[in-house]
Amino acid sequence: MVVGVVILIVLLGIAFAAGYFLRDLKSRKRRADARRWSDYAQPDWLNANAPANTNEVTAANQMGHAATGELGQLGLMLDRWETRARARRVG
């Protein structure tokens, strides 16, 4: 009985050591890949436009301000909040 518990504890220790070893191995490989890609230069043909999910208003999606009633005031308030948030993001 005692020998079985000792063997289980030894096996558990070996399993933990193997886990730490594999984690270290993966981390070293990931860091080596990052160092290899650190001097990566983006090609000219890859256009670096702004992502499509920004809240910026463009000519295609201009909002008309119909400030009538309570919903119009809410829209104006939300528009002011978006303008302030955009200004904070820009700096």
N, C-alpha and C positions, 0 to 999 in steps of 0.2 A: 504494500500500500504506500509506504513512505517512498520507496524507490520509484513508483509510478508518478508520484507528485513531483519528485526531483526531476525526473525525465521530462515531464510536462513543462516545468519552469525553465529547464535548459532549452527545450524546443521553442518556447515562447521568446526567450532571449535571442536565440538564433534568428527567429522570424523578425523581431524588431531590428536587429542589426542588419539583416538583409534589406528591410524596408528603408532604413536610413542610407544604406549604401546605394540602393537604386535611386532614391531621391537625389542624392548628391550627384550621381552619374547623369541623371536627366538635367539637373540644373547646370552642370558644367557644359553639357551639350547645347542647351538653350543659350547660355552666355556666349559660347563659341560662335553659334549662328548669329547672334546679335552683333558680335564684334566683326564678323565677316560682312554683314550687311550695313555696318555703320558708315562706310564710305559710298553707299549706294546713291547714285544721282538719278533723279527722275528724268525719263526721256522726254524730248521736246514734244513728241506726238501725243503724250498723255496729258490731256487738258486738265488743269487743276482748278476747275470752277468751284463755286460755292456748292455745298451739298444741297440736295433738293428739298430737304426737310427743314429749311430755315423759316423763320417767321417774317422775313423781309418782304415788303410789298413791292411787286414789280408792276409794269404796265399791264401785264396780262391779268392780274388779279387785284386791280384797284378797287377799294371799297368805297361805295357811295355813302355819304353821311346823311341819313334821313333821321334827324334828331327830333322826332315827334313822339311824345308820350314817354312813358316810363322805359320801354324797351330801347328807344333811341338814346336816352340818357345813359342807359347801361352800356350800349355800344360805344358811346363816346368815352365813358370811363375806362372800358377795356382797351380802347385804342390808346388812351393816354398811358395806361399801364404798360402796354406793349412798346410804346415809344420810349418810355423811361427804361424799360428792361433792355431794349436795343442799345440805348445810349450807354448803359452800364457795361454791356458786353463789349462794346467798341472801345470804351475806356474813356 
